[in-house]
Amino acid sequence: MAVNIFKDELQHARLFGKPVLTTNWLIPRETVPDGWFCYDMRGTDSDPGAHAALVDYTSYDHSGTVLSPKPLKRPATKARRIGKGDYFLHGETMELEAFCEEYDLAYPDNPIKFEMRPATPKEAGLFIMKTSSQEGTAKQPASKGRQGMKHMSGGKPPCIWLPAKSLETF
């Protein structure tokens, strides 16, 4: 499961003496704003849930993700060990905006401008696709639900988009 850092609450913590936001889930790296840093915490083989090391990415023993306005390790360092007194949870959750207000930081812009989502009934439409045998012929019956798209010669895509409003007269 992934977390949206601009909508979801994260755990307020201190790591290596610096204020951070953490979560047990993944933070997609493409959502991290410019000037902010995101790291994974990795557990050990004997205790995968323990926060034992801070790494850029981990595919095994993932125990959490950290979002920080300051760097917490050098870029050349593969892993930074998290000792007993290095990680402290404040016991509260907060959104990114509240975190920025508390530490007098500028609220960052969301780098994701468009989010993928299903179309609403008003936005939905119908794709009509011509096969190569139908190319250049008169109006052919539309096939609903056909998936995929083949490109024909000439560089033009062989489909037509009909907005939902025009479907009433189709």
CNS distance restraints for C-alpha pairs under 8 A (distance, minus, plus):
assign (resid   1 and name CA) (resid  25 and name CA) 5.96 0.50 0.50
assign (resid   1 and name CA) (resid  26 and name CA) 6.45 0.50 0.50
assign (resid   2 and name CA) (resid  25 and name CA) 5.75 0.50 0.50
assign (resid   2 and name CA) (resid  26 and name CA) 4.74 0.50 0.50
assign (resid   2 and name CA) (resid  27 and name CA) 5.63 0.50 0.50
assign (resid   2 and name CA) (resid  28 and name CA) 6.65 0.50 0.50
assign (resid   3 and name CA) (resid   8 and name CA) 6.55 0.50 0.50
assign (resid   3 and name CA) (resid  25 and name CA) 6.48 0.50 0.50
assign (resid   3 and name CA) (resid  26 and name CA) 6.17 0.50 0.50
assign (resid   3 and name CA) (resid  27 and name CA) 5.34 0.50 0.50
assign (resid   3 and name CA) (resid  28 and name CA) 7.39 0.50 0.50
assign (resid   4 and name CA) (resid   8 and name CA) 5.58 0.50 0.50
assign (resid   4 and name CA) (resid  27 and name CA) 7.04 0.50 0.50
assign (resid   4 and name CA) (resid  28 and name CA) 7.98 0.50 0.50
assign (resid   4 and name CA) (resid  31 and name CA) 7.63 0.50 0.50
assign (resid   5 and name CA) (resid   9 and name CA) 7.38 0.50 0.50
assign (resid   5 and name CA) (resid  10 and name CA) 7.61 0.50 0.50
assign (resid   5 and name CA) (resid  27 and name CA) 7.31 0.50 0.50
assign (resid   5 and name CA) (resid  31 and name CA) 7.50 0.50 0.50
assign (resid   5 and name CA) (resid  32 and name CA) 7.93 0.50 0.50
assign (resid   5 and name CA) (resid  95 and name CA) 7.54 0.50 0.50
assign (resid   5 and name CA) (resid  96 and name CA) 6.57 0.50 0.50
assign (resid   6 and name CA) (resid  95 and name CA) 7.29 0.50 0.50
assign (resid   6 and name CA) (resid  96 and name CA) 6.28 0.50 0.50
assign (resid   6 and name CA) (resid  97 and name CA) 7.86 0.50 0.50
assign (resid   6 and name CA) (resid 110 and name CA) 7.33 0.50 0.50
assign (resid   7 and name CA) (resid  95 and name CA) 7.12 0.50 0.50
assign (resid   8 and name CA) (resid  95 and name CA) 6.32 0.50 0.50
assign (resid   9 and name CA) (resid  93 and name CA) 5.78 0.50 0.50
assign (resid   9 and name CA) (resid  94 and name CA) 4.98 0.50 0.50
assign (resid   9 and name CA) (resid  95 and name CA) 4.49 0.50 0.50
assign (resid   9 and name CA) (resid  96 and name CA) 7.39 0.50 0.50
assign (resid  10 and name CA) (resid  21 and name CA) 5.78 0.50 0.50
assign (resid  10 and name CA) (resid  22 and name CA) 5.73 0.50 0.50
assign (resid  10 and name CA) (resid  23 and name CA) 5.67 0.50 0.50
assign (resid  10 and name CA) (resid  93 and name CA) 5.26 0.50 0.50
assign (resid  10 and name CA) (resid  94 and name CA) 5.52 0.50 0.50
assign (resid  10 and name CA) (resid  95 and name CA) 6.12 0.50 0.50
assign (resid  10 and name CA) (resid  96 and name CA) 7.71 0.50 0.50
assign (resid  11 and name CA) (resid  21 and name CA) 5.47 0.50 0.50
assign (resid  11 and name CA) (resid  22 and name CA) 5.05 0.50 0.50
assign (resid  11 and name CA) (resid  23 and name CA) 6.04 0.50 0.50
assign (resid  11 and name CA) (resid  89 and name CA) 7.28 0.50 0.50
assign (resid  11 and name CA) (resid  90 and name CA) 7.76 0.50 0.50
assign (resid  11 and name CA) (resid  91 and name CA) 7.30 0.50 0.50
assign (resid  11 and name CA) (resid  92 and name CA) 6.02 0.50 0.50
assign (resid  11 and name CA) (resid  93 and name CA) 4.38 0.50 0.50
assign (resid  11 and name CA) (resid  94 and name CA) 6.37 0.50 0.50
assign (resid  12 and name CA) (resid  19 and name CA) 7.53 0.50 0.50
assign (resid  12 and name CA) (resid  20 and name CA) 6.29 0.50 0.50
assign (resid  12 and name CA) (resid  21 and name CA) 4.93 0.50 0.50
assign (resid  12 and name CA) (resid  22 and name CA) 6.55 0.50 0.50
assign (resid  12 and name CA) (resid  89 and name CA) 6.29 0.50 0.50
assign (resid  12 and name CA) (resid  90 and name CA) 5.72 0.50 0.50
assign (resid  12 and name CA) (resid  91 and name CA) 7.04 0.50 0.50
assign (resid  12 and name CA) (resid  92 and name CA) 5.84 0.50 0.50
assign (resid  12 and name CA) (resid  93 and name CA) 5.58 0.50 0.50
assign (resid  12 and name CA) (resid  94 and name CA) 6.40 0.50 0.50
assign (resid  12 and name CA) (resid  99 and name CA) 8.00 0.50 0.50
assign (resid  13 and name CA) (resid  19 and name CA) 5.97 0.50 0.50
assign (resid  13 and name CA) (resid  20 and name CA) 5.35 0.50 0.50
assign (resid  13 and name CA) (resid  21 and name CA) 5.89 0.50 0.50
assign (resid  13 and name CA) (resid  22 and name CA) 6.76 0.50 0.50
assign (resid  13 and name CA) (resid  87 and name CA) 7.28 0.50 0.50
assign (resid  13 and name CA) (resid  88 and name CA) 5.56 0.50 0.50
assign (resid  13 and name CA) (resid  89 and name CA) 4.28 0.50 0.50
assign (resid  13 and name CA) (resid  90 and name CA) 5.34 0.50 0.50
assign (resid  13 and name CA) (resid  91 and name CA) 7.90 0.50 0.50
assign (resid  14 and name CA) (resid  18 and name CA) 5.27 0.50 0.50
assign (resid  14 and name CA) (resid  19 and name CA) 4.56 0.50 0.50
assign (resid  14 and name CA) (resid  20 and name CA) 5.65 0.50 0.50
assign (resid  14 and name CA) (resid  86 and name CA) 7.62 0.50 0.50
assign (resid  14 and name CA) (resid  87 and name CA) 5.76 0.50 0.50
assign (resid  14 and name CA) (resid  88 and name CA) 5.10 0.50 0.50
assign (resid  14 and name CA) (resid  89 and name CA) 6.43 0.50 0.50
assign (resid  14 and name CA) (resid  90 and name CA) 7.62 0.50 0.50
assign (resid  15 and name CA) (resid  19 and name CA) 6.52 0.50 0.50
assign (resid  15 and name CA) (resid  20 and name CA) 6.61 0.50 0.50
assign (resid  15 and name CA) (resid  86 and name CA) 5.50 0.50 0.50
assign (resid  15 and name CA) (resid  87 and name CA) 4.62 0.50 0.50
assign (resid  15 and name CA) (resid  88 and name CA) 6.53 0.50 0.50
assign (resid  16 and name CA) (resid  72 and name CA) 7.39 0.50 0.50
assign (resid  16 and name CA) (resid  86 and name CA) 4.82 0.50 0.50
assign (resid  16 and name CA) (resid  87 and name CA) 6.60 0.50 0.50
assign (resid  17 and name CA) (resid  86 and name CA) 6.90 0.50 0.50
assign (resid  18 and name CA) (resid  70 and name CA) 7.87 0.50 0.50
assign (resid  19 and name CA) (resid  68 and name CA) 7.21 0.50 0.50
assign (resid  20 and name CA) (resid  66 and name CA) 6.66 0.50 0.50
assign (resid  20 and name CA) (resid  67 and name CA) 5.85 0.50 0.50
assign (resid  20 and name CA) (resid  68 and name CA) 4.87 0.50 0.50
assign (resid  20 and name CA) (resid  69 and name CA) 7.41 0.50 0.50
assign (resid  21 and name CA) (resid  66 and name CA) 5.85 0.50 0.50
assign (resid  21 and name CA) (resid  67 and name CA) 5.16 0.50 0.50
assign (resid  21 and name CA) (resid  68 and name CA) 6.53 0.50 0.50
assign (resid  21 and name CA) (resid  96 and name CA) 7.98 0.50 0.50
assign (resid  22 and name CA) (resid  64 and name CA) 6.86 0.50 0.50
assign (resid  22 and name CA) (resid  65 and name CA) 5.56 0.50 0.50
assign (resid  22 and name CA) (resid  66 and name CA) 4.48 0.50 0.50
assign (resid  22 and name CA) (resid  67 and name CA) 6.14 0.50 0.50
assign (resid  23 and name CA) (resid  64 and name CA) 5.54 0.50 0.50
assign (resid  23 and name CA) (resid  65 and name CA) 5.39 0.50 0.50
assign (resid  23 and name CA) (resid  66 and name CA) 6.74 0.50 0.50
assign (resid  24 and name CA) (resid  63 and name CA) 6.15 0.50 0.50
assign (resid  24 and name CA) (resid  64 and name CA) 4.08 0.50 0.50
assign (resid  24 and name CA) (resid  65 and name CA) 6.18 0.50 0.50
assign (resid  25 and name CA) (resid  64 and name CA) 5.99 0.50 0.50
assign (resid  25 and name CA) (resid  65 and name CA) 6.53 0.50 0.50
assign (resid  26 and name CA) (resid  64 and name CA) 7.13 0.50 0.50
assign (resid  26 and name CA) (resid  65 and name CA) 5.98 0.50 0.50
assign (resid  27 and name CA) (resid  31 and name CA) 7.48 0.50 0.50
assign (resid  27 and name CA) (resid  32 and name CA) 7.88 0.50 0.50
assign (resid  27 and name CA) (resid  38 and name CA) 7.81 0.50 0.50
assign (resid  27 and name CA) (resid  65 and name CA) 6.61 0.50 0.50
assign (resid  28 and name CA) (resid  32 and name CA) 7.25 0.50 0.50
assign (resid  29 and name CA) (resid  38 and name CA) 7.18 0.50 0.50
assign (resid  30 and name CA) (resid 111 and name CA) 7.41 0.50 0.50
assign (resid  30 and name CA) (resid 112 and name CA) 7.45 0.50 0.50
assign (resid  31 and name CA) (resid 110 and name CA) 6.91 0.50 0.50
assign (resid  31 and name CA) (resid 111 and name CA) 6.01 0.50 0.50
assign (resid  31 and name CA) (resid 112 and name CA) 6.20 0.50 0.50
assign (resid  32 and name CA) (resid  36 and name CA) 6.52 0.50 0.50
assign (resid  32 and name CA) (resid  37 and name CA) 7.23 0.50 0.50
assign (resid  32 and name CA) (resid  38 and name CA) 7.02 0.50 0.50
assign (resid  32 and name CA) (resid 110 and name CA) 7.85 0.50 0.50
assign (resid  32 and name CA) (resid 111 and name CA) 7.22 0.50 0.50
assign (resid  33 and name CA) (resid 108 and name CA) 6.23 0.50 0.50
assign (resid  33 and name CA) (resid 109 and name CA) 6.56 0.50 0.50
assign (resid  33 and name CA) (resid 110 and name CA) 6.25 0.50 0.50
assign (resid  33 and name CA) (resid 111 and name CA) 5.83 0.50 0.50
assign (resid  34 and name CA) (resid 108 and name CA) 7.80 0.50 0.50
assign (resid  34 and name CA) (resid 111 and name CA) 7.83 0.50 0.50
assign (resid  35 and name CA) (resid  69 and name CA) 6.93 0.50 0.50
assign (resid  36 and name CA) (resid  67 and name CA) 7.22 0.50 0.50
assign (resid  36 and name CA) (resid  68 and name CA) 5.90 0.50 0.50
assign (resid  36 and name CA) (resid  69 and name CA) 4.64 0.50 0.50
assign (resid  36 and name CA) (resid  70 and name CA) 6.63 0.50 0.50
assign (resid  36 and name CA) (resid  71 and name CA) 7.84 0.50 0.50
assign (resid  37 and name CA) (resid  67 and name CA) 5.82 0.50 0.50
assign (resid  37 and name CA) (resid  68 and name CA) 5.13 0.50 0.50
assign (resid  37 and name CA) (resid  69 and name CA) 6.10 0.50 0.50
assign (resid  37 and name CA) (resid  70 and name CA) 6.58 0.50 0.50
assign (resid  37 and name CA) (resid  71 and name CA) 6.04 0.50 0.50
assign (resid  38 and name CA) (resid  56 and name CA) 7.31 0.50 0.50
assign (resid  38 and name CA) (resid  65 and name CA) 7.14 0.50 0.50
assign (resid  38 and name CA) (resid  66 and name CA) 5.55 0.50 0.50
assign (resid  38 and name CA) (resid  67 and name CA) 4.64 0.50 0.50
assign (resid  38 and name CA) (resid  68 and name CA) 6.32 0.50 0.50
assign (resid  39 and name CA) (resid  54 and name CA) 6.50 0.50 0.50
assign (resid  39 and name CA) (resid  55 and name CA) 5.76 0.50 0.50
assign (resid  39 and name CA) (resid  56 and name CA) 4.80 0.50 0.50
assign (resid  39 and name CA) (resid  57 and name CA) 6.50 0.50 0.50
assign (resid  39 and name CA) (resid  65 and name CA) 5.74 0.50 0.50
assign (resid  39 and name CA) (resid  66 and name CA) 5.16 0.50 0.50
assign (resid  39 and name CA) (resid  67 and name CA) 6.75 0.50 0.50
assign (resid  40 and name CA) (resid  54 and name CA) 5.91 0.50 0.50
assign (resid  40 and name CA) (resid  55 and name CA) 5.36 0.50 0.50
assign (resid  40 and name CA) (resid  56 and name CA) 5.83 0.50 0.50
assign (resid  40 and name CA) (resid  57 and name CA) 5.46 0.50 0.50
assign (resid  40 and name CA) (resid  58 and name CA) 6.30 0.50 0.50
assign (resid  40 and name CA) (resid  62 and name CA) 6.92 0.50 0.50
assign (resid  40 and name CA) (resid  63 and name CA) 7.59 0.50 0.50
assign (resid  40 and name CA) (resid  64 and name CA) 5.88 0.50 0.50
assign (resid  40 and name CA) (resid  65 and name CA) 4.40 0.50 0.50
assign (resid  40 and name CA) (resid  66 and name CA) 6.15 0.50 0.50
assign (resid  41 and name CA) (resid  51 and name CA) 5.71 0.50 0.50
assign (resid  41 and name CA) (resid  52 and name CA) 7.00 0.50 0.50
assign (resid  41 and name CA) (resid  53 and name CA) 5.63 0.50 0.50
assign (resid  41 and name CA) (resid  54 and name CA) 4.69 0.50 0.50
assign (resid  41 and name CA) (resid  55 and name CA) 6.21 0.50 0.50
assign (resid  41 and name CA) (resid  58 and name CA) 7.75 0.50 0.50
assign (resid  41 and name CA) (resid  62 and name CA) 6.09 0.50 0.50
assign (resid  41 and name CA) (resid  63 and name CA) 5.42 0.50 0.50
assign (resid  41 and name CA) (resid  64 and name CA) 5.00 0.50 0.50
assign (resid  41 and name CA) (resid  65 and name CA) 5.75 0.50 0.50
assign (resid  41 and name CA) (resid  66 and name CA) 7.26 0.50 0.50
assign (resid  42 and name CA) (resid  48 and name CA) 7.14 0.50 0.50
assign (resid  42 and name CA) (resid  49 and name CA) 7.76 0.50 0.50
assign (resid  42 and name CA) (resid  50 and name CA) 7.30 0.50 0.50
assign (resid  42 and name CA) (resid  51 and name CA) 5.79 0.50 0.50
assign (resid  42 and name CA) (resid  52 and name CA) 5.85 0.50 0.50
assign (resid  42 and name CA) (resid  53 and name CA) 5.22 0.50 0.50
assign (resid  42 and name CA) (resid  54 and name CA) 6.37 0.50 0.50
assign (resid  42 and name CA) (resid  55 and name CA) 7.13 0.50 0.50
assign (resid  42 and name CA) (resid  58 and name CA) 6.79 0.50 0.50
assign (resid  42 and name CA) (resid  60 and name CA) 7.47 0.50 0.50
assign (resid  42 and name CA) (resid  61 and name CA) 5.36 0.50 0.50
assign (resid  42 and name CA) (resid  62 and name CA) 4.76 0.50 0.50
assign (resid  42 and name CA) (resid  63 and name CA) 5.27 0.50 0.50
assign (resid  42 and name CA) (resid  64 and name CA) 7.15 0.50 0.50
assign (resid  43 and name CA) (resid  47 and name CA) 6.02 0.50 0.50
assign (resid  43 and name CA) (resid  48 and name CA) 4.12 0.50 0.50
assign (resid  43 and name CA) (resid  49 and name CA) 5.36 0.50 0.50
assign (resid  43 and name CA) (resid  50 and name CA) 4.63 0.50 0.50
assign (resid  43 and name CA) (resid  51 and name CA) 5.14 0.50 0.50
assign (resid  43 and name CA) (resid  52 and name CA) 5.02 0.50 0.50
assign (resid  43 and name CA) (resid  53 and name CA) 6.73 0.50 0.50
assign (resid  43 and name CA) (resid  61 and name CA) 5.10 0.50 0.50
assign (resid  43 and name CA) (resid  62 and name CA) 6.30 0.50 0.50
assign (resid  43 and name CA) (resid  63 and name CA) 5.75 0.50 0.50
assign (resid  44 and name CA) (resid  48 and name CA) 4.94 0.50 0.50
assign (resid  44 and name CA) (resid  49 and name CA) 7.68 0.50 0.50
assign (resid  44 and name CA) (resid  50 and name CA) 6.76 0.50 0.50
assign (resid  44 and name CA) (resid  52 and name CA) 6.43 0.50 0.50
assign (resid  44 and name CA) (resid  61 and name CA) 6.66 0.50 0.50
assign (resid  45 and name CA) (resid  61 and name CA) 7.23 0.50 0.50
assign (resid  48 and name CA) (resid  61 and name CA) 4.73 0.50 0.50
assign (resid  48 and name CA) (resid  62 and name CA) 6.98 0.50 0.50
assign (resid  48 and name CA) (resid  63 and name CA) 6.59 0.50 0.50
assign (resid  49 and name CA) (resid  61 and name CA) 7.03 0.50 0.50
assign (resid  49 and name CA) (resid  62 and name CA) 7.28 0.50 0.50
assign (resid  49 and name CA) (resid  63 and name CA) 4.89 0.50 0.50
assign (resid  50 and name CA) (resid  63 and name CA) 6.35 0.50 0.50
assign (resid  51 and name CA) (resid  63 and name CA) 6.08 0.50 0.50
assign (resid  51 and name CA) (resid  64 and name CA) 7.52 0.50 0.50
assign (resid  51 and name CA) (resid  82 and name CA) 6.70 0.50 0.50
assign (resid  52 and name CA) (resid  81 and name CA) 6.01 0.50 0.50
assign (resid  52 and name CA) (resid  82 and name CA) 5.10 0.50 0.50
assign (resid  52 and name CA) (resid  83 and name CA) 7.15 0.50 0.50
assign (resid  53 and name CA) (resid  79 and name CA) 6.02 0.50 0.50
assign (resid  53 and name CA) (resid  80 and name CA) 5.42 0.50 0.50
assign (resid  53 and name CA) (resid  81 and name CA) 4.38 0.50 0.50
assign (resid  53 and name CA) (resid  82 and name CA) 5.10 0.50 0.50
assign (resid  54 and name CA) (resid  79 and name CA) 5.45 0.50 0.50
assign (resid  54 and name CA) (resid  80 and name CA) 5.04 0.50 0.50
assign (resid  54 and name CA) (resid  81 and name CA) 6.34 0.50 0.50
assign (resid  54 and name CA) (resid  82 and name CA) 6.73 0.50 0.50
assign (resid  55 and name CA) (resid  78 and name CA) 6.16 0.50 0.50
assign (resid  55 and name CA) (resid  79 and name CA) 4.74 0.50 0.50
assign (resid  55 and name CA) (resid  80 and name CA) 6.70 0.50 0.50
assign (resid  56 and name CA) (resid  78 and name CA) 7.34 0.50 0.50
assign (resid  56 and name CA) (resid  79 and name CA) 7.70 0.50 0.50
assign (resid  58 and name CA) (resid  62 and name CA) 6.21 0.50 0.50
assign (resid  68 and name CA) (resid  72 and name CA) 7.69 0.50 0.50
assign (resid  73 and name CA) (resid  77 and name CA) 6.65 0.50 0.50
assign (resid  73 and name CA) (resid  80 and name CA) 6.64 0.50 0.50
assign (resid  82 and name CA) (resid  86 and name CA) 5.84 0.50 0.50
assign (resid  82 and name CA) (resid  87 and name CA) 7.01 0.50 0.50
assign (resid  83 and name CA) (resid  87 and name CA) 7.45 0.50 0.50
assign (resid  94 and name CA) (resid  98 and name CA) 6.22 0.50 0.50
assign (resid  94 and name CA) (resid  99 and name CA) 6.55 0.50 0.50
assign (resid  95 and name CA) (resid  99 and name CA) 6.34 0.50 0.50
assign (resid  96 and name CA) (resid 100 and name CA) 6.21 0.50 0.50
assign (resid  96 and name CA) (resid 107 and name CA) 7.82 0.50 0.50
assign (resid  97 and name CA) (resid 101 and name CA) 6.31 0.50 0.50
assign (resid  97 and name CA) (resid 107 and name CA) 6.21 0.50 0.50
assign (resid  98 and name CA) (resid 102 and name CA) 6.13 0.50 0.50
assign (resid  99 and name CA) (resid 103 and name CA) 6.37 0.50 0.50
assign (resid 100 and name CA) (resid 104 and name CA) 5.71 0.50 0.50
assign (resid 100 and name CA) (resid 105 and name CA) 4.58 0.50 0.50
assign (resid 100 and name CA) (resid 106 and name CA) 6.32 0.50 0.50
assign (resid 100 and name CA) (resid 107 and name CA) 5.87 0.50 0.50
assign (resid 101 and name CA) (resid 105 and name CA) 6.27 0.50 0.50
assign (resid 101 and name CA) (resid 106 and name CA) 7.91 0.50 0.50
assign (resid 101 and name CA) (resid 107 and name CA) 7.95 0.50 0.50
assign (resid 119 and name CA) (resid 123 and name CA) 5.56 0.50 0.50
assign (resid 119 and name CA) (resid 124 and name CA) 5.57 0.50 0.50
assign (resid 120 and name CA) (resid 124 and name CA) 6.07 0.50 0.50
assign (resid 121 and name CA) (resid 164 and name CA) 8.00 0.50 0.50
assign (resid 122 and name CA) (resid 164 and name CA) 6.35 0.50 0.50
assign (resid 123 and name CA) (resid 163 and name CA) 7.13 0.50 0.50
assign (resid 123 and name CA) (resid 164 and name CA) 6.32 0.50 0.50
assign (resid 124 and name CA) (resid 163 and name CA) 6.83 0.50 0.50
assign (resid 124 and name CA) (resid 164 and name CA) 5.58 0.50 0.50
assign (resid 125 and name CA) (resid 161 and name CA) 7.09 0.50 0.50
assign (resid 125 and name CA) (resid 162 and name CA) 5.60 0.50 0.50
assign (resid 125 and name CA) (resid 163 and name CA) 4.67 0.50 0.50
assign (resid 125 and name CA) (resid 164 and name CA) 4.39 0.50 0.50
assign (resid 125 and name CA) (resid 167 and name CA) 7.25 0.50 0.50
assign (resid 126 and name CA) (resid 144 and name CA) 7.12 0.50 0.50
assign (resid 126 and name CA) (resid 161 and name CA) 6.25 0.50 0.50
assign (resid 126 and name CA) (resid 162 and name CA) 5.41 0.50 0.50
assign (resid 126 and name CA) (resid 163 and name CA) 6.88 0.50 0.50
assign (resid 126 and name CA) (resid 164 and name CA) 7.21 0.50 0.50
assign (resid 126 and name CA) (resid 167 and name CA) 7.50 0.50 0.50
assign (resid 127 and name CA) (resid 144 and name CA) 7.29 0.50 0.50
assign (resid 127 and name CA) (resid 145 and name CA) 7.88 0.50 0.50
assign (resid 127 and name CA) (resid 146 and name CA) 7.97 0.50 0.50
assign (resid 127 and name CA) (resid 159 and name CA) 6.54 0.50 0.50
assign (resid 127 and name CA) (resid 160 and name CA) 5.80 0.50 0.50
assign (resid 127 and name CA) (resid 161 and name CA) 5.08 0.50 0.50
assign (resid 127 and name CA) (resid 162 and name CA) 6.47 0.50 0.50
assign (resid 128 and name CA) (resid 142 and name CA) 5.67 0.50 0.50
assign (resid 128 and name CA) (resid 143 and name CA) 6.48 0.50 0.50
assign (resid 128 and name CA) (resid 144 and name CA) 7.22 0.50 0.50
assign (resid 128 and name CA) (resid 159 and name CA) 5.50 0.50 0.50
assign (resid 128 and name CA) (resid 160 and name CA) 5.28 0.50 0.50
assign (resid 128 and name CA) (resid 161 and name CA) 6.79 0.50 0.50
assign (resid 128 and name CA) (resid 162 and name CA) 7.89 0.50 0.50
assign (resid 129 and name CA) (resid 142 and name CA) 7.43 0.50 0.50
assign (resid 129 and name CA) (resid 143 and name CA) 7.43 0.50 0.50
assign (resid 129 and name CA) (resid 146 and name CA) 7.69 0.50 0.50
assign (resid 129 and name CA) (resid 149 and name CA) 7.68 0.50 0.50
assign (resid 129 and name CA) (resid 158 and name CA) 5.87 0.50 0.50
assign (resid 129 and name CA) (resid 159 and name CA) 4.32 0.50 0.50
assign (resid 129 and name CA) (resid 160 and name CA) 6.53 0.50 0.50
assign (resid 130 and name CA) (resid 134 and name CA) 5.66 0.50 0.50
assign (resid 130 and name CA) (resid 135 and name CA) 6.27 0.50 0.50
assign (resid 130 and name CA) (resid 158 and name CA) 5.69 0.50 0.50
assign (resid 130 and name CA) (resid 159 and name CA) 6.31 0.50 0.50
assign (resid 131 and name CA) (resid 135 and name CA) 6.46 0.50 0.50
assign (resid 131 and name CA) (resid 158 and name CA) 7.51 0.50 0.50
assign (resid 132 and name CA) (resid 152 and name CA) 7.37 0.50 0.50
assign (resid 134 and name CA) (resid 140 and name CA) 7.18 0.50 0.50
assign (resid 149 and name CA) (resid 157 and name CA) 7.65 0.50 0.50
assign (resid 149 and name CA) (resid 158 and name CA) 7.34 0.50 0.50
assign (resid 149 and name CA) (resid 159 and name CA) 7.60 0.50 0.50
assign (resid 150 and name CA) (resid 157 and name CA) 7.21 0.50 0.50
assign (resid 150 and name CA) (resid 158 and name CA) 6.80 0.50 0.50
assign (resid 151 and name CA) (resid 155 and name CA) 6.86 0.50 0.50
assign (resid 151 and name CA) (resid 156 and name CA) 6.74 0.50 0.50
assign (resid 151 and name CA) (resid 157 and name CA) 5.20 0.50 0.50
assign (resid 151 and name CA) (resid 158 and name CA) 6.15 0.50 0.50
assign (resid 152 and name CA) (resid 156 and name CA) 6.63 0.50 0.50
assign (resid 152 and name CA) (resid 157 and name CA) 6.72 0.50 0.50
assign (resid 152 and name CA) (resid 158 and name CA) 6.57 0.50 0.50
assign (resid 162 and name CA) (resid 166 and name CA) 6.19 0.50 0.50
assign (resid 162 and name CA) (resid 167 and name CA) 6.73 0.50 0.50
assign (resid 163 and name CA) (resid 167 and name CA) 6.79 0.50 0.50
assign (resid 164 and name CA) (resid 168 and name CA) 7.45 0.50 0.50
assign (resid 166 and name CA) (resid 170 and name CA) 6.45 0.50 0.50
